[in-house]
Amino acid sequence: MYPEQIVSPMRAELSQNGFTELRSAAEVDQVMQAAEGTTLLVINSVCGCAAGAARPGVLLALQQGKRPDKLTTVFAGVDKDATDKARQYLMPYPPSSPAVALFKDGKLVHFLERHHIEGRSAQMIAGNLSMAFEQFCN
């Protein structure tokens, strides 16, 4: 577990841009079980690829064209119960952080695992997500 003073700016990067932080398993279930429309779930992380590609790429994608109805995030290595519960909705994919998942009406329709993020630029991540948003979001 990472100290809150370290992760606070990383949380804020998403929460200050409209993301709802899910900090408990119950909060994850509440959002995922009432999932009408599209929901973006970002599994946040303290790693360099989260800071350099995942978070900036997600935010860049949200500035272009269509976007999901709901923006949510859990923080791996900090909010363990929430992250574990979120990962249950990502099955059969193995645990991955950072990761970005798009759900439509409760079904996983697009998923970026760490190996899709690592070594790629924020612009590449944004391009990938923008295509998914165009396909699945209204």
C-alpha positions in Angstrom: 0.0 0.0 0.0 1.2 3.5 -0.9 0.9 6.4 1.4 -1.9 8.8 0.6 0.4 11.8 0.3 2.1 10.1 -2.6 -1.0 9.0 -4.5 -3.1 12.1 -3.9 -1.8 14.0 -6.9 -2.3 10.9 -9.1 -5.9 10.5 -7.9 -6.5 14.2 -8.5 -5.4 14.0 -12.1 -8.5 11.9 -12.8 -10.9 13.1 -10.1 -10.4 16.7 -11.1 -11.4 15.8 -14.6 -14.7 14.2 -13.8 -13.8 10.7 -12.7 -15.6 9.2 -9.7 -13.2 7.5 -7.4 -14.5 4.1 -6.3 -12.8 3.2 -3.0 -14.7 0.2 -1.8 -16.0 -3.0 -3.3 -19.6 -1.9 -2.6 -19.0 1.3 -4.6 -17.7 -0.7 -7.5 -20.7 -3.1 -7.4 -23.1 -0.2 -7.2 -21.7 1.4 -10.4 -21.2 -1.8 -12.3 -24.6 -3.3 -11.5 -26.4 -0.1 -12.5 -24.5 0.2 -15.7 -26.7 1.6 -18.4 -24.9 3.2 -21.3 -21.2 3.4 -21.3 -18.8 3.3 -18.3 -15.1 3.9 -18.5 -13.1 2.3 -15.7 -9.4 3.3 -15.2 -7.3 1.2 -12.9 -4.9 3.8 -11.8 -1.4 3.1 -10.6 1.8 4.8 -9.3 3.9 3.4 -12.1 5.6 5.4 -14.8 3.4 4.1 -17.6 0.3 5.3 -15.7 1.8 8.8 -15.3 3.3 9.0 -18.8 0.8 7.3 -21.0 -2.4 5.9 -19.3 -3.7 9.0 -17.4 -2.7 11.5 -20.1 -4.0 9.3 -22.9 -7.3 8.8 -21.2 -7.7 12.5 -20.6 -6.7 13.3 -24.2 -9.2 10.8 -25.6 -12.0 12.4 -23.6 -11.4 15.7 -25.4 -12.1 14.2 -28.8 -15.5 13.3 -30.2 -17.7 10.9 -28.3 -17.1 10.0 -24.7 -18.5 7.5 -22.1 -21.5 8.3 -20.0 -19.7 7.5 -16.7 -16.0 8.0 -15.8 -14.8 5.9 -12.9 -11.5 4.9 -11.4 -10.0 2.6 -8.7 -6.4 2.8 -7.5 -4.3 -0.4 -7.5 -2.0 -0.7 -4.6 -4.1 1.7 -2.5 -7.8 0.8 -2.6 -7.3 -3.0 -2.5 -10.9 -4.1 -2.0 -12.2 -1.8 -4.7 -9.5 -2.9 -7.2 -10.1 -6.6 -6.5 -13.8 -6.1 -7.1 -13.2 -4.1 -10.3 -10.9 -6.9 -11.5 -13.8 -9.4 -11.1 -15.7 -7.4 -13.8 -12.6 -7.7 -16.1 -12.5 -11.5 -16.1 -11.1 -13.5 -17.8 -8.3 -10.9 -18.1 -5.5 -11.3 -15.5 -4.9 -8.4 -13.0 -3.3 -5.5 -14.7 -2.4 -2.0 -13.6 -2.7 0.4 -15.1 -5.6 -0.6 -17.2 -8.5 1.0 -19.0 -11.8 -0.7 -19.5 -14.9 0.4 -21.4 -18.3 -1.2 -20.6 -21.5 -0.8 -22.5 -24.7 -1.8 -20.7 -22.5 -3.7 -18.2 -20.6 -5.7 -20.7 -16.8 -5.3 -21.2 -16.4 -4.1 -24.8 -12.8 -2.7 -24.9 -9.9 -3.3 -22.6 -6.3 -1.9 -22.5 -4.0 -4.0 -20.3 -0.7 -2.8 -19.0 1.1 -4.4 -22.0 -1.0 -2.3 -24.3 0.0 0.8 -22.4 3.6 0.3 -21.5 6.0 1.7 -24.1 3.3 3.7 -25.9 2.7 7.4 -26.0 -0.3 9.2 -24.5 -1.3 10.0 -28.1 -1.3 6.3 -29.0 -3.5 5.5 -26.0 -5.8 8.4 -26.8 -6.1 7.2 -30.4 -7.0 3.7 -29.3 -9.6 4.9 -26.8 -11.1 7.4 -29.2 -11.8 4.7 -31.7 -13.5 2.6 -29.0 -15.5 5.7 -27.9 -16.6 6.3 -31.5 -17.7 2.7 -31.8 -19.5 2.2 -28.5 -20.5 5.6 -27.0 -23.5 7.7 -28.1 
